[in-house]
């Protein structure tokens, strides 16, 4: 029971990090209603199987359409590439 709860909590944390990344990217677009667009973008990513920031390396421009335009999708992917080029993502699971 504890392991299942922990893994569920871990999944939710990964989704929150992904949402924060997308939210941050959307705010750079200027005249975009971020609060309205964010759920649609997350739903589009979930439809492809992307459920964490680590999965962004597999996302293609077409995975964002709809709701994003091609340029908006490219900007998000470029932002991910810039972020990921200078970092290593570590994931530890503690079962005790």
C-alpha positions as CSV (number, residue, x, y, z in Angstrom):
1,X,0.0,0.0,0.0
2,X,2.7,2.5,0.9
3,X,4.7,1.8,-2.3
4,X,1.5,2.3,-4.5
5,X,0.8,5.6,-2.7
6,X,4.4,6.7,-3.2
7,X,4.4,5.8,-6.9
8,X,1.1,7.7,-7.4
9,X,2.6,10.6,-5.5
10,X,5.8,10.4,-7.7
11,X,3.7,10.4,-10.9
12,X,1.7,13.4,-9.7
13,X,5.0,15.3,-8.9
14,X,6.3,14.5,-12.4
15,X,3.1,15.9,-13.9
16,X,3.3,19.0,-11.8
17,X,6.9,19.6,-13.0
18,X,5.8,19.2,-16.6
19,X,2.9,21.6,-16.1
20,X,5.2,24.2,-14.5
21,X,7.5,23.9,-17.5
22,X,4.7,24.3,-20.0
23,X,3.1,27.1,-18.0
24,X,6.4,29.0,-18.0
25,X,6.9,28.5,-21.7
26,X,3.3,29.7,-22.5
27,X,3.8,32.9,-20.5
28,X,6.5,33.9,-22.9
29,X,4.1,33.9,-25.8
30,X,2.6,37.3,-24.8
31,X,-1.0,37.6,-25.8
32,X,-2.1,34.1,-24.8
33,X,-4.6,33.2,-22.1
34,X,-2.3,30.8,-20.3
35,X,-4.9,29.6,-17.8
36,X,-7.2,28.6,-20.7
37,X,-4.5,27.1,-22.9
38,X,-2.5,25.1,-20.3
39,X,-5.1,22.3,-19.8
40,X,-5.4,21.8,-23.6
41,X,-1.6,21.6,-24.1
42,X,-1.3,19.1,-21.2
43,X,-4.1,17.0,-22.6
44,X,-2.4,17.0,-26.0
45,X,0.8,15.8,-24.4
46,X,-0.9,13.2,-22.3
47,X,-2.6,11.9,-25.4
48,X,0.9,11.1,-26.9
49,X,2.0,9.4,-23.7
50,X,4.1,12.3,-22.4
51,X,3.7,12.3,-18.6
52,X,6.9,13.9,-17.4
53,X,9.5,16.5,-18.2
54,X,11.9,13.7,-19.1
55,X,9.5,12.6,-21.9
56,X,9.7,15.9,-23.6
57,X,12.7,14.6,-25.6
58,X,10.3,12.3,-27.5
59,X,7.7,15.0,-28.2
60,X,7.4,16.3,-31.8
61,X,6.0,19.6,-33.0
62,X,2.9,17.9,-34.4
63,X,2.1,16.5,-30.9
64,X,1.1,20.1,-29.8
65,X,-1.4,20.6,-32.6
66,X,-4.0,21.4,-31.7
67,X,-4.1,23.6,-29.6
68,X,-0.7,25.3,-30.4
69,X,0.4,26.8,-33.6
70,X,3.6,25.4,-35.2
71,X,5.7,28.4,-34.1
72,X,4.4,28.1,-30.5
73,X,5.3,24.3,-30.5
74,X,8.7,25.0,-31.9
75,X,9.3,27.6,-29.2
76,X,8.4,25.1,-26.5
77,X,10.6,22.4,-28.0
78,X,13.5,24.8,-28.3
79,X,13.1,25.8,-24.7
80,X,13.2,22.1,-23.7
81,X,16.4,21.6,-25.8
82,X,18.0,24.6,-24.2
83,X,17.1,23.3,-20.7
84,X,18.0,19.7,-21.3
85,X,21.4,20.5,-23.0
86,X,22.8,21.8,-19.7
87,X,21.3,19.4,-17.2
88,X,21.1,15.8,-16.2
89,X,17.8,14.5,-14.7
90,X,18.2,12.1,-11.9
91,X,15.3,10.1,-10.5
92,X,15.6,8.1,-7.3
93,X,13.0,5.8,-5.9
94,X,13.4,5.0,-2.3
95,X,11.5,1.9,-1.0
96,X,12.0,1.4,2.6
